[in-house]
């Protein structure tokens, strides 16, 4: 293998790395833009929205790619599961709502009733793998008997797409929630263990 061939291979490798980095940046920027626009739609005070936008741009790492770090999955119109986990046996799904898979960014509970079963309803905010945000109404029934939990969830798309993020939308809180999702996805168990160790240390110090 001559020197010219080696240099050519090295140049191709560098171009591939640069293209990947550029793609990551584009996906990251599209994600930041989507959640920022949502904040501007829902926020009551421009100053808070502007602060949240700056915080998102500043604190979401430049190498974050949502398509790489978030776990995307189909969003079903109807879903049944056992033991609180849809991935276990006794799993039934029907009718994906979107052609794209999604990652749930947040869930806002608006109502809950409880007798023999617990029924809750609210709104889910999903990021699709085309980096668009969609809103889904969700109604879930949970039944617990003999140590076994049965779950059934019904969903339908909210056509206007305006997310009803709690009664009073707080842009700063929303920015913090998104940043936490990003850091959890990038750091996983390492970040969780770090916070567990920190909480344990603080608890020991406070009880001395």
Steps between C-alpha positions, in 0.01 A plus 500: 500500500664821386505836676247653259250224575547540877450877477185445292355258755584742783329788316186290441490401868531863608219602264277226640569615856429863407176402324389305807580794729309738270202264495506477880506880525209534256290251696590668828412844362168376360413353840588823685297702248194275542489517880578874494208570266272299728608717794429818304151372409411420860697754702322796650807718555751572225793555738457153652473344154814682387689378809379142441604517134850620594528228764401225255753625244770525768448183705407239238842361399609582144562130424148395606312317226142409605485225237801335663426545869120493533321165486232536233200264491163469323215709643192279512134596501432215746741307719461234770767366733553310825705583813531863397729422211377498141805301392415191706282209390128561464575797278251616239520807278276642231529766230816718511394865504793623291721368222798604715612363835508734799667577832277631780636827634227563756158401631254740660229338711174694500265265684514184709232281660551198721264228627569138410712627212697820449408700191709801397498726198724771367725606215824346376768697318693285252807575290475310171810365329456766230562748787144635503302538823150352522236501772298194596201472733540198728257311723638216712332243723707316759362200691694334784398160631702231673826683445440519123456834324300518179533811282289615210568827316297673233647790297395735226680788333422858600438662162592859587836385635508759781628323808302560817807501722347518847260778599772764509782445252839583646765539226788470747363178650437360153858581394631325812285194427632476142862546610459223761360266233800573279759448775330180619503365144868588449632395841255225595588303811820700558301818563245315715776342712671838534182661634431199727851530647459877543160458670643235731793727593272799567274282714795378711625856546152627599451224761830546679 
